[in-house]
């Protein structure tokens, strides 16, 4: 989907000032001089715009007019008796431009007048870019990513060619009375559809008391924290030095919420060096990020009306962390962006049958010649070109050897507990035909840590594409939930073949994955039995013409209780085969790259030995030999270095199974045996990461009380 002209213009504010309250200012000819004003969201700036202007001593101002050229930007201006003007910028619209041009004109009692320009330089941090590898991907603080007025998922970085237009998260479930609660976005156009970007379901910031939401709080949370691993390393090495000041995004990291506003006491993940529960960078605490670069942001569905879907609120708070790795020698990771969502149910409702969706409008350069498909066993869907050449020479088209863009659910939410370690293989050693096909943590000897993979995939089309209405964009909340549950907008279940509907060539049975090709070797998506027609099902076998398509992968269902926390891990992969002219050549290469990424995530190991969960460590050469006991443990854990007594600074970190650092211990004296207190650590499965001489060693630890 490509759209232009999503912003409107003009805001004009007129002030008529009493001549009796003013006096002469200076000698010389009447002259207004241009000004430049730097503004930060939510921070008032005092600036005397008349300080460099000339007003004859014999004259006084009778009227003043000023305005700006962007109607979405609120810049208020109030003056005091000394003619110092206070400007306040509030971010009431996504993706504000870096510069806003304004002007002012004043007239004097002698009927003279003069005008000048005002350049407002807006330091808007409501969006930022992952750009440490071969991708430049824009993330927005409200959770609707990769676009502003046009697509901003650029691969290769600097090429001017983009492969995704829009991406957004969907969630829907039913309360105890069976009422649907749902929040989802596509382009923030509402049911109308209206202008893009103006009809949200999600809002920046954490869930708060309903009376505490305000434009000021909105502005504060229109922010994305952008940090690199090198920033964290520098802070950890220097925090204790006199005169040291952390960089802004470490200093302002939102580790602790404001409980007086109804926010949760803990928000952004951080490593708590002394375990006092308070984020204080001057005490050595530091943001707990993933990757070599990470963006962090918080958004919720509680702040306002769900204008995109008209759905009822869930009161869900979502912590987003986008991240990537600086591994230019690894073609898979060099073209991949990761995204973790951590979801908190801040309501008093238990939501049954809660489904979570990943919507993506994949536009491979030229948007109107694309196909879409899915790979069941790899847990992904992908867009690929329907012709050997993308576009017709447009500067944004990829041309020959078009790439493939994939969206993978690496790990969905945790399945409802059943008290067992669900297996992956049967007694004969064969893969079971169940959730373990693309799920995570099956058969690892740990009870109730299984996570869903991709459970459904469905596509739909641009509403102007000429296809039947039931397979076009959803309009209201029930449409969105039907799609997440594997039903078309008319309530008909998706069926195998054709375009998944009885009226468009579907031959059945009911299924959960559209256009799987031959990627579902067990026919899991069709109930573990062969379909009623050909197994190989693609857009080509359906007889479709390439066009502008959208995809939705779904994971769940789960029971989402008050206070519950759930995770969903996603990655966006881009692959291009530069040798073969066939579009499917890039698809075949994409599968190989996907296998590499899925393995790295499942084992929490990068090809260079670093971790994906938590902060990776590129200095790793070889693990040192340590033992941890007793394991499982209750009140304490011994970290035994044996004969390899650590020299120099050694850090021991305790990480959750998801990679969040909850405790840090710095060893200041060399000792072969070190005792770590675990009595106050909740029961569960953890990683213990020991770093000495820049070399990390990771051990699994189980705490049982």
C-alpha positions as CSV (number, residue, x, y, z in Angstrom):
1,X,0.0,0.0,0.0
2,X,1.4,3.4,-1.0
3,X,-0.1,6.6,0.2
4,X,0.8,10.2,-0.2
5,X,-0.3,13.4,1.3
6,X,-1.3,12.1,4.6
7,X,-0.8,15.4,6.4
8,X,-2.9,18.5,6.3
9,X,-2.0,22.1,6.7
10,X,-2.5,25.2,8.0
11,X,-2.8,26.5,11.5
12,X,-3.1,30.2,12.0
13,X,-3.2,32.0,15.3
14,X,-3.9,35.7,15.6
15,X,-3.1,37.9,18.5
16,X,-4.5,41.5,18.6
17,X,-2.4,43.3,21.2
18,X,-3.6,46.5,23.0
19,X,-1.4,49.5,21.9
20,X,-1.8,51.0,25.4
21,X,0.0,48.0,27.0
22,X,3.1,48.4,24.7
23,X,5.9,50.9,24.5
24,X,8.6,51.9,22.1
25,X,11.5,49.4,21.7
26,X,14.5,50.8,19.8
27,X,15.8,53.3,17.2
28,X,15.9,52.7,13.4
29,X,13.6,51.6,10.6
30,X,10.9,49.0,11.4
31,X,12.3,45.5,10.6
32,X,11.4,42.0,11.6
33,X,14.3,39.4,11.5
34,X,14.0,35.7,11.0
35,X,14.3,33.4,14.0
36,X,15.2,29.7,14.6
37,X,13.7,27.9,17.7
38,X,14.5,24.4,18.9
39,X,11.6,22.6,20.5
40,X,11.4,19.3,22.3
41,X,8.1,17.5,23.0
42,X,6.5,18.5,26.2
43,X,9.2,21.1,27.1
44,X,8.4,24.8,27.0
45,X,10.9,27.1,25.4
46,X,11.2,30.7,26.4
47,X,12.3,32.8,23.4
48,X,12.0,36.5,22.7
49,X,11.2,36.7,19.0
50,X,11.3,40.5,19.0
51,X,14.8,40.7,20.5
52,X,16.5,41.0,17.1
53,X,13.7,43.1,15.5
54,X,13.8,46.9,15.1
55,X,10.9,49.1,16.1
56,X,11.2,52.9,15.9
57,X,11.2,54.7,19.2
58,X,8.3,56.9,18.0
59,X,6.1,53.9,17.3
60,X,4.3,51.0,19.0
61,X,2.9,47.7,17.9
62,X,-0.9,47.6,17.4
63,X,-1.3,44.0,16.1
64,X,0.6,40.7,15.8
65,X,-0.2,37.7,13.6
66,X,1.7,34.4,13.5
67,X,1.1,30.9,12.1
68,X,2.7,27.6,11.2
69,X,2.4,25.4,8.1
70,X,1.4,22.1,9.7
71,X,-2.1,21.8,11.3
72,X,-1.2,18.6,13.2
73,X,1.4,20.4,15.4
74,X,0.3,22.2,18.5
75,X,2.7,25.1,19.2
76,X,1.2,27.4,21.7
77,X,2.7,30.9,22.3
78,X,2.2,33.1,25.3
79,X,4.1,36.3,26.0
80,X,4.9,38.1,29.3
81,X,5.4,41.8,29.9
82,X,9.0,41.8,28.8
83,X,8.1,40.3,25.4
84,X,9.6,36.9,26.1
85,X,7.5,34.4,24.3
86,X,7.0,30.8,25.6
87,X,6.5,28.2,22.9
88,X,5.3,24.7,23.8
89,X,5.3,21.8,21.4
90,X,3.0,18.9,22.0
91,X,3.3,15.7,19.9
92,X,-0.4,15.1,19.1
93,X,0.3,13.4,15.8
94,X,2.6,10.5,14.8
95,X,5.8,11.1,12.9
96,X,6.2,14.9,13.2
97,X,8.5,16.5,10.6
98,X,11.9,17.6,11.7
99,X,11.2,21.2,10.7
100,X,8.1,23.3,10.7
101,X,8.1,26.7,9.1
102,X,6.1,29.5,10.6
103,X,5.9,33.3,10.1
104,X,4.8,36.3,11.9
105,X,3.8,39.8,10.9
106,X,3.3,42.9,13.1
107,X,1.8,46.3,12.4
108,X,2.4,49.5,14.3
109,X,0.2,52.4,15.2
110,X,1.7,54.4,12.3
111,X,0.3,51.7,10.0
112,X,3.8,50.3,9.1
113,X,4.2,46.6,9.1
114,X,7.0,44.0,8.8
115,X,7.2,40.2,8.7
116,X,9.7,37.4,9.3
117,X,10.0,33.6,9.2
118,X,10.3,31.3,12.2
119,X,12.0,27.9,11.7
120,X,10.9,25.5,14.4
121,X,13.3,22.6,14.6
122,X,11.3,19.8,16.2
123,X,13.4,17.3,18.1
124,X,10.7,14.6,17.9
125,X,11.7,11.2,19.3
126,X,8.4,9.5,18.8
127,X,10.0,7.4,16.1
128,X,13.5,6.0,15.5
129,X,15.3,3.6,13.2
130,X,17.0,0.2,13.5
131,X,19.9,0.7,11.2
132,X,22.9,-1.1,12.6
133,X,22.9,-3.8,9.8
134,X,21.8,-3.7,6.2
135,X,18.2,-2.6,7.1
136,X,16.9,0.8,7.9
137,X,13.5,0.2,9.7
138,X,11.4,2.9,11.2
139,X,9.6,2.0,14.4
140,X,6.9,4.3,15.9
141,X,6.2,4.6,19.6
142,X,2.5,3.8,19.2
143,X,3.2,0.3,17.7
144,X,2.3,0.9,14.0
145,X,5.6,0.5,12.3
146,X,7.5,1.0,9.1
147,X,5.6,3.9,7.6
148,X,4.7,7.5,8.0
149,X,3.5,9.0,4.8
150,X,5.4,6.4,2.8
151,X,7.1,3.0,3.4
152,X,10.2,3.2,5.6
153,X,11.5,-0.4,5.8
154,X,14.5,0.0,3.5
155,X,16.6,-2.9,2.3
156,X,19.4,-2.6,1.3
157,X,20.0,0.4,3.6
158,X,20.5,3.5,1.5
159,X,19.1,2.1,-1.6
160,X,15.8,3.9,-1.6
161,X,14.0,0.6,-2.0
162,X,11.6,-0.7,0.6
163,X,9.9,-4.1,1.2
164,X,7.3,-3.4,3.9
165,X,4.7,-0.7,4.0
166,X,3.1,-1.3,7.4
167,X,3.2,-3.6,10.3
168,X,1.0,-3.7,13.4
169,X,0.0,-6.0,16.4
170,X,-3.5,-7.3,16.9
171,X,-5.0,-8.8,20.1
172,X,-8.5,-9.9,20.9
173,X,-10.2,-12.1,23.5
174,X,-13.5,-12.5,25.3
175,X,-14.5,-11.6,28.8
176,X,-16.5,-13.8,31.3
177,X,-19.7,-12.6,29.7
178,X,-18.6,-13.5,26.2
179,X,-18.0,-9.9,25.1
180,X,-15.3,-9.4,22.6
181,X,-12.4,-7.0,23.5
182,X,-10.1,-6.2,20.7
183,X,-7.3,-3.8,19.7
184,X,-5.8,-3.8,16.2
185,X,-4.5,-1.4,13.6
186,X,-3.6,-1.4,9.9
187,X,-3.1,2.2,8.9
188,X,-5.1,4.1,11.6
189,X,-7.8,5.1,9.0
190,X,-10.8,3.9,11.0
191,X,-13.8,2.1,9.4
192,X,-14.4,5.1,7.1
193,X,-11.7,4.9,5.9
194,X,-10.4,8.3,6.9
195,X,-7.0,9.9,6.5
196,X,-4.2,7.5,7.6
197,X,-2.7,8.0,11.0
198,X,-5.6,9.7,12.7
199,X,-7.8,6.8,14.0
200,X,-5.8,4.8,16.6
201,X,-6.6,1.8,18.7
202,X,-3.2,2.0,20.5
203,X,-1.6,5.0,22.3
204,X,1.9,5.6,23.5
205,X,2.8,5.0,27.1
206,X,1.9,2.7,30.0
207,X,-1.6,2.0,31.3
208,X,-2.5,4.6,34.0
209,X,-5.4,5.7,36.2
210,X,-8.0,6.9,33.8
211,X,-8.0,10.4,35.4
212,X,-4.2,10.7,35.0
213,X,-4.0,10.5,31.2
214,X,-3.2,14.0,29.7
215,X,-1.7,15.6,26.6
216,X,1.5,16.2,28.7
217,X,1.8,12.4,29.5
218,X,1.0,11.6,25.9
219,X,3.9,13.8,24.8
220,X,6.3,12.3,27.3
221,X,5.6,8.8,26.0
222,X,5.8,9.7,22.3
223,X,9.4,8.6,22.7
224,X,11.6,5.7,21.6
225,X,14.8,4.9,23.5
226,X,17.5,4.1,21.1
227,X,20.6,2.4,22.5
228,X,23.6,0.4,21.2
229,X,25.5,-2.3,23.0
230,X,28.6,0.0,23.0
231,X,26.6,2.6,24.9
232,X,25.8,0.1,27.6
233,X,29.4,-1.2,27.8
234,X,30.7,2.3,28.2
235,X,28.2,3.1,30.9
236,X,29.1,-0.1,32.8
237,X,32.8,0.8,32.6
238,X,32.5,4.4,33.7
239,X,29.4,4.9,35.9
240,X,31.5,5.1,39.1
241,X,33.8,7.9,37.9
242,X,33.5,11.4,39.3
243,X,31.9,13.7,36.8
244,X,30.5,10.9,34.7
245,X,27.0,11.6,33.2
246,X,25.1,8.9,31.3
247,X,23.8,9.6,27.9
248,X,20.2,10.7,27.7
249,X,18.6,7.4,26.8
250,X,20.4,5.6,29.7
251,X,19.7,8.5,32.1
252,X,16.0,8.6,31.2
253,X,15.4,4.8,30.7
254,X,11.9,4.2,32.1
255,X,12.8,1.4,34.4
256,X,10.5,2.6,37.2
257,X,6.9,3.7,36.7
258,X,5.2,6.6,38.5
259,X,2.8,4.8,40.9
260,X,1.1,8.1,41.8
261,X,-0.2,8.1,38.3
262,X,-1.4,4.5,38.4
263,X,1.6,3.2,36.4
264,X,3.2,-0.2,37.3
265,X,6.2,0.2,39.6
266,X,8.5,-1.5,37.1
267,X,8.4,-0.8,33.4
268,X,11.5,-1.0,31.1
269,X,13.8,-4.0,31.8
270,X,17.1,-3.1,33.5
271,X,19.9,-4.9,35.2
272,X,19.6,-4.1,38.9
273,X,23.2,-4.2,40.2
274,X,22.4,-4.1,43.9
275,X,18.9,-5.7,43.7
276,X,17.1,-2.7,45.4
277,X,14.4,-2.7,42.7
278,X,15.1,0.9,41.7
279,X,16.6,1.9,38.4
280,X,19.5,4.3,39.1
281,X,22.2,4.6,36.4
282,X,24.5,6.3,38.8
283,X,24.4,3.2,41.0
284,X,25.6,1.1,38.1
285,X,22.2,-0.1,36.9
286,X,21.8,-0.2,33.1
287,X,19.1,-0.9,30.5
288,X,18.7,-4.5,29.6
289,X,18.6,-4.6,25.9
290,X,18.9,-7.2,23.2
291,X,21.1,-7.1,20.2
292,X,23.8,-4.7,19.2
293,X,21.2,-2.0,18.8
294,X,17.8,-1.8,20.4
295,X,14.8,0.4,20.4
296,X,12.4,0.4,23.4
297,X,8.9,1.8,23.5
298,X,5.6,1.3,25.4
299,X,2.1,1.5,24.2
300,X,-1.4,0.6,25.3
301,X,-5.0,0.3,24.2
302,X,-6.5,2.0,27.3
303,X,-5.8,5.7,26.7
304,X,-8.6,6.4,24.3
305,X,-11.4,5.2,22.0
306,X,-10.6,2.4,19.6
307,X,-11.1,4.5,16.5
308,X,-9.6,2.0,14.0
309,X,-11.8,-1.0,14.9
310,X,-14.4,0.4,17.4
311,X,-13.5,-2.6,19.6
312,X,-13.9,-2.7,23.4
313,X,-10.7,-2.0,25.4
314,X,-8.6,-4.8,26.9
315,X,-6.5,-2.5,29.1
316,X,-3.4,-4.2,27.8
317,X,0.1,-2.6,28.1
318,X,2.7,-3.6,25.5
319,X,6.5,-3.2,25.9
320,X,8.2,-3.3,22.5
321,X,11.9,-3.9,21.9
322,X,13.1,-4.0,18.3
323,X,16.7,-5.1,17.9
324,X,19.4,-6.2,15.4
325,X,22.9,-7.5,15.3
326,X,26.0,-6.0,13.7
327,X,27.3,-9.1,11.9
328,X,27.9,-8.0,8.3
329,X,29.6,-11.3,7.5
330,X,26.4,-13.2,8.2
331,X,23.9,-12.6,5.4
332,X,20.9,-13.9,7.4
333,X,21.4,-11.7,10.4
334,X,22.6,-8.8,8.4
335,X,19.2,-8.6,6.7
336,X,17.0,-9.4,9.8
337,X,15.3,-7.2,12.3
338,X,13.9,-8.8,15.5
339,X,10.9,-7.5,17.6
340,X,9.9,-8.7,21.1
341,X,6.5,-7.7,22.5
342,X,5.9,-8.2,26.2
343,X,2.2,-7.9,27.1
344,X,0.7,-7.1,30.5
345,X,-3.0,-7.5,31.3
346,X,-3.6,-4.5,33.5
347,X,-7.4,-5.0,33.6
348,X,-9.5,-7.0,36.1
349,X,-10.8,-9.2,33.3
350,X,-9.9,-12.7,32.3
351,X,-9.8,-12.9,28.5
352,X,-10.6,-16.3,27.2
353,X,-9.7,-17.4,23.6
354,X,-7.2,-14.6,23.4
355,X,-5.6,-14.5,19.9
356,X,-2.6,-12.4,18.9
357,X,-1.9,-11.4,15.3
358,X,1.0,-9.9,13.3
359,X,-0.4,-7.8,10.4
360,X,2.0,-6.9,7.7
361,X,1.5,-5.1,4.4
362,X,4.4,-6.4,2.4
363,X,5.2,-4.2,-0.6
364,X,8.3,-5.5,-2.5
365,X,9.4,-2.3,-4.2
366,X,6.5,-2.0,-6.7
367,X,3.5,-3.0,-4.7
368,X,1.1,-4.3,-7.4
369,X,3.0,-7.3,-8.7
370,X,3.3,-9.4,-5.5
371,X,2.3,-12.8,-4.3
372,X,2.1,-14.1,-0.7
373,X,2.6,-17.5,0.9
374,X,3.4,-19.2,4.1
375,X,5.8,-21.9,5.4
376,X,4.0,-23.8,8.1
377,X,6.9,-25.7,9.6
378,X,9.1,-22.6,9.7
379,X,6.3,-20.5,11.3
380,X,6.5,-17.7,8.7
381,X,4.7,-16.0,5.9
382,X,6.4,-14.2,3.0
383,X,5.8,-11.8,0.1
384,X,7.5,-12.6,-3.2
385,X,7.3,-11.1,-6.7
386,X,4.8,-12.6,-9.1
387,X,6.9,-11.8,-12.1
388,X,10.6,-12.2,-12.9
389,X,11.2,-8.4,-12.8
390,X,9.8,-6.2,-10.0
391,X,8.0,-3.1,-11.4
392,X,8.7,-1.3,-14.7
393,X,11.8,0.7,-14.0
394,X,10.5,2.8,-11.1
395,X,13.3,4.0,-8.8
396,X,11.8,2.3,-5.8
397,X,11.3,-1.1,-7.6
398,X,13.8,-3.9,-7.2
399,X,13.9,-4.8,-10.9
400,X,15.5,-8.2,-11.9
401,X,16.2,-10.8,-9.3
402,X,13.5,-9.6,-6.9
403,X,13.9,-10.3,-3.2
404,X,11.6,-12.1,-0.7
405,X,10.4,-10.5,2.6
406,X,9.4,-12.8,5.4
407,X,7.7,-12.3,8.8
408,X,8.3,-15.1,11.3
409,X,6.7,-15.8,14.7
410,X,9.9,-17.2,16.4
411,X,7.9,-17.8,19.6
412,X,4.4,-16.9,20.5
413,X,2.7,-16.7,23.9
414,X,3.1,-19.5,26.5
415,X,0.4,-22.1,26.2
416,X,-2.0,-22.6,29.1
417,X,-0.4,-24.8,31.7
418,X,-1.3,-28.5,31.7
419,X,1.3,-29.8,34.2
420,X,3.4,-31.8,31.7
421,X,6.3,-31.3,29.4
422,X,4.6,-31.7,26.1
423,X,6.7,-33.8,23.7
424,X,7.9,-33.0,20.2
425,X,8.5,-36.5,19.0
426,X,6.5,-39.7,19.3
427,X,7.8,-43.1,20.5
428,X,8.9,-43.9,17.0
429,X,11.0,-40.7,16.9
430,X,8.8,-39.0,14.3
431,X,7.6,-35.4,14.6
432,X,4.2,-35.2,16.2
433,X,1.3,-33.6,14.2
434,X,0.5,-30.9,16.8
435,X,1.6,-27.5,18.1
436,X,5.2,-28.7,18.3
437,X,5.4,-28.5,14.5
438,X,6.5,-24.9,14.8
439,X,6.3,-24.2,18.5
440,X,9.2,-23.8,21.0
441,X,10.4,-25.6,24.1
442,X,8.6,-28.9,23.4
443,X,10.2,-32.0,24.9
444,X,13.0,-30.1,26.8
445,X,12.2,-31.7,30.2
446,X,10.8,-28.4,31.6
447,X,7.1,-28.4,32.5
448,X,4.7,-25.7,31.1
449,X,7.3,-23.6,29.2
450,X,5.9,-24.5,25.8
451,X,5.3,-21.5,23.5
452,X,3.1,-21.4,20.4
453,X,4.4,-20.8,17.0
454,X,2.4,-19.5,14.0
455,X,-1.1,-21.1,14.4
456,X,-2.8,-19.5,11.4
457,X,-2.1,-17.6,8.3
458,X,-4.6,-15.7,6.2
459,X,-4.3,-13.1,3.5
460,X,-6.6,-10.4,2.3
461,X,-6.5,-7.7,-0.4
462,X,-6.7,-4.0,-0.9
463,X,-10.4,-3.1,-0.9
464,X,-10.0,-1.6,-4.4
465,X,-8.5,-4.8,-5.9
466,X,-11.9,-6.1,-7.3
467,X,-12.0,-9.3,-5.2
468,X,-15.1,-10.3,-3.2
469,X,-15.7,-8.1,-0.2
470,X,-15.3,-11.0,2.3
471,X,-11.6,-11.2,1.4
472,X,-10.8,-7.4,1.6
473,X,-9.6,-5.3,4.6
474,X,-11.5,-5.8,7.9
475,X,-13.6,-2.9,9.0
476,X,-15.0,-3.5,12.5
477,X,-13.8,-5.5,15.5
478,X,-15.7,-8.7,14.6
479,X,-14.0,-8.7,11.2
480,X,-10.6,-8.5,12.8
481,X,-11.4,-11.3,15.2
482,X,-12.9,-13.5,12.5
483,X,-9.7,-13.2,10.6
484,X,-7.6,-14.1,13.7
485,X,-9.8,-17.2,14.3
486,X,-9.4,-18.4,10.7
487,X,-12.7,-17.1,9.3
488,X,-13.4,-14.7,6.5
489,X,-15.4,-11.5,7.1
490,X,-18.6,-13.3,6.2
491,X,-17.9,-15.9,9.0
492,X,-17.0,-18.7,6.5
493,X,-14.1,-20.8,7.7
494,X,-11.0,-20.8,5.5
495,X,-10.9,-23.9,3.4
496,X,-8.0,-25.6,1.5
497,X,-7.4,-24.7,-2.1
498,X,-8.3,-21.8,-4.5
499,X,-8.6,-18.6,-2.5
500,X,-9.8,-20.4,0.6
501,X,-13.5,-19.9,0.1
502,X,-16.2,-22.2,-1.5
503,X,-16.9,-19.5,-4.1
504,X,-13.3,-19.1,-5.2
505,X,-12.1,-22.6,-5.9
506,X,-11.7,-23.9,-2.3
507,X,-12.0,-27.7,-2.1
508,X,-11.5,-28.2,1.6
509,X,-11.3,-29.2,4.3
510,X,-11.3,-26.3,6.7
511,X,-7.7,-25.3,7.3
512,X,-5.5,-22.9,9.2
513,X,-2.8,-21.9,6.7
514,X,-3.4,-20.3,3.3
515,X,-1.0,-20.8,0.5
516,X,1.4,-23.2,2.3
517,X,2.8,-24.7,-0.9
518,X,4.2,-28.0,0.2
519,X,5.6,-26.8,3.6
520,X,3.1,-28.7,5.8
521,X,4.5,-32.2,5.4
522,X,2.2,-33.6,8.1
523,X,-0.9,-31.8,6.9
524,X,-1.2,-30.3,10.4
525,X,-3.1,-27.2,9.1
526,X,-5.7,-29.5,7.5
527,X,-6.3,-31.6,10.6
528,X,-3.4,-34.0,10.0
529,X,-5.2,-35.6,7.0
530,X,-4.6,-35.0,3.3
531,X,-6.7,-32.2,1.8
532,X,-9.5,-33.0,-0.6
533,X,-7.5,-31.9,-3.6
534,X,-3.9,-31.1,-4.6
535,X,-1.6,-30.6,-1.6
536,X,0.5,-27.9,-3.3
537,X,-1.5,-24.8,-2.8
538,X,-0.1,-21.4,-3.8
539,X,-1.4,-18.2,-5.4
540,X,-0.2,-19.6,-8.7
541,X,-2.2,-22.8,-8.3
542,X,-5.2,-20.5,-7.3
543,X,-4.8,-18.7,-10.6
544,X,-4.4,-15.3,-9.0
545,X,-2.8,-12.3,-10.7
546,X,-0.1,-10.5,-8.7
547,X,-1.4,-7.5,-6.8
548,X,-1.2,-5.5,-3.6
549,X,-1.7,-8.1,-0.8
550,X,-1.6,-8.1,3.0
551,X,-0.9,-11.0,5.4
552,X,-1.8,-11.9,9.0
553,X,-0.2,-14.6,11.1
554,X,-1.9,-15.5,14.3
555,X,-0.7,-17.2,17.5
556,X,-2.7,-18.5,20.4
557,X,-5.3,-19.0,21.9
558,X,-4.4,-18.4,25.5
559,X,-6.3,-17.5,28.7
560,X,-5.1,-14.0,29.6
561,X,-5.8,-13.4,33.3
562,X,-5.4,-10.2,35.3
563,X,-1.7,-9.5,36.0
564,X,-0.6,-12.1,33.4
565,X,2.5,-11.4,31.3
566,X,3.0,-12.9,27.8
567,X,5.7,-12.6,25.2
568,X,5.7,-12.8,21.4
569,X,8.9,-12.8,19.4
570,X,8.9,-11.9,15.7
571,X,11.6,-11.3,13.1
572,X,11.5,-9.7,9.7
573,X,13.9,-11.3,7.2
574,X,14.9,-10.1,3.7
575,X,16.5,-12.5,1.2
576,X,17.7,-12.0,-2.4
577,X,19.1,-14.5,-4.9
578,X,21.2,-12.4,-7.3
579,X,21.9,-15.3,-9.6
580,X,18.7,-16.9,-10.8
581,X,16.1,-14.9,-12.7
582,X,13.2,-17.0,-11.3
583,X,11.2,-15.4,-8.4
584,X,11.2,-18.7,-6.5
585,X,15.0,-18.7,-6.3
586,X,14.8,-16.1,-3.6
587,X,12.1,-18.2,-1.9
588,X,14.4,-21.2,-1.7
589,X,17.2,-19.1,-0.3
590,X,14.8,-17.5,2.2
591,X,14.1,-21.0,3.6
592,X,17.8,-21.6,4.3
593,X,18.2,-18.2,6.0
594,X,15.1,-18.8,8.0
595,X,16.4,-22.2,9.3
596,X,19.5,-20.4,10.5
597,X,17.6,-17.7,12.3
598,X,15.1,-20.1,13.9
599,X,17.9,-22.3,15.2
600,X,19.8,-19.3,16.6
601,X,16.6,-18.2,18.5
602,X,15.6,-21.6,19.7
603,X,19.1,-22.3,21.1
604,X,19.7,-18.6,22.2
605,X,23.0,-18.7,20.3
606,X,24.3,-16.5,17.6
607,X,26.7,-17.9,15.0
608,X,29.6,-16.1,16.9
609,X,28.6,-17.7,20.2
610,X,26.8,-14.6,21.6
611,X,23.3,-14.6,23.1
612,X,20.1,-13.4,21.5
613,X,18.3,-12.9,24.8
614,X,19.9,-10.1,26.7
615,X,23.1,-8.3,25.7
616,X,25.2,-10.2,23.1
617,X,29.0,-10.4,23.6
618,X,31.2,-10.2,20.6
619,X,34.4,-10.6,22.6
620,X,33.6,-14.3,23.2
621,X,36.4,-16.7,22.3
622,X,36.0,-19.7,24.4
623,X,33.9,-20.4,27.6
624,X,35.7,-20.9,30.8
625,X,35.0,-24.1,32.8
626,X,32.8,-23.4,35.7
627,X,30.3,-25.5,37.7
628,X,27.1,-24.4,39.4
629,X,25.6,-26.3,42.3
630,X,23.3,-27.3,43.9
631,X,21.1,-27.2,40.7
632,X,18.1,-27.1,41.2
633,X,18.8,-24.8,44.1
634,X,16.7,-23.2,46.8
635,X,18.4,-20.5,49.0
636,X,21.9,-20.3,47.4
637,X,24.0,-21.3,44.4
638,X,27.7,-21.9,44.3
639,X,29.6,-20.7,41.2
640,X,32.8,-22.8,41.2
641,X,35.7,-21.8,38.9
642,X,37.8,-24.8,39.9
643,X,41.4,-24.1,39.0
644,X,40.5,-21.2,36.7
645,X,40.4,-18.5,39.3
646,X,39.0,-15.4,37.7
647,X,41.4,-12.5,37.4
648,X,40.3,-8.9,36.8
649,X,36.7,-7.8,36.8
650,X,34.2,-10.6,36.8
651,X,30.4,-10.1,36.5
652,X,27.7,-12.7,37.3
653,X,24.3,-12.0,36.0
654,X,21.0,-13.9,36.6
655,X,18.7,-13.8,33.6
656,X,15.1,-15.0,33.2
657,X,14.3,-17.6,30.6
658,X,13.3,-14.7,28.3
659,X,16.7,-13.1,28.8
660,X,15.7,-10.2,31.2
661,X,18.5,-9.5,33.7
662,X,17.2,-9.4,37.3
663,X,20.3,-9.4,39.4
664,X,24.0,-8.6,38.9
665,X,26.9,-9.5,41.2
666,X,30.4,-8.0,40.7
667,X,33.3,-10.0,42.0
668,X,36.0,-7.7,43.3
669,X,38.4,-10.4,44.7
670,X,39.6,-13.5,42.9
671,X,38.1,-16.6,44.4
672,X,37.5,-20.1,43.1
673,X,34.1,-20.5,44.8
674,X,31.4,-17.8,45.0
675,X,28.1,-18.1,46.7
676,X,25.0,-16.4,45.2
677,X,21.9,-15.9,47.3
678,X,18.8,-17.1,45.6
679,X,16.4,-17.3,48.5
680,X,14.5,-14.2,47.3
681,X,14.4,-15.3,43.6
682,X,11.0,-16.6,42.4
683,X,10.9,-20.2,41.4
684,X,11.6,-20.8,37.8
685,X,14.2,-21.5,35.0
686,X,17.1,-19.0,34.6
687,X,20.3,-18.4,32.8
688,X,23.4,-17.6,34.8
689,X,25.9,-15.6,32.7
690,X,29.4,-15.2,34.1
691,X,31.7,-12.8,32.2
692,X,35.4,-12.5,33.0
693,X,38.1,-11.0,30.8
694,X,35.2,-10.2,28.4
695,X,34.4,-13.9,27.9
696,X,30.8,-14.9,28.8
697,X,29.9,-18.4,30.0
698,X,26.2,-19.3,30.3
699,X,24.7,-22.0,32.5
700,X,21.1,-23.1,33.1
701,X,19.8,-22.8,36.6
702,X,16.5,-24.0,38.2
703,X,15.3,-22.3,41.4
704,X,12.8,-24.4,43.5
705,X,11.7,-23.3,47.0
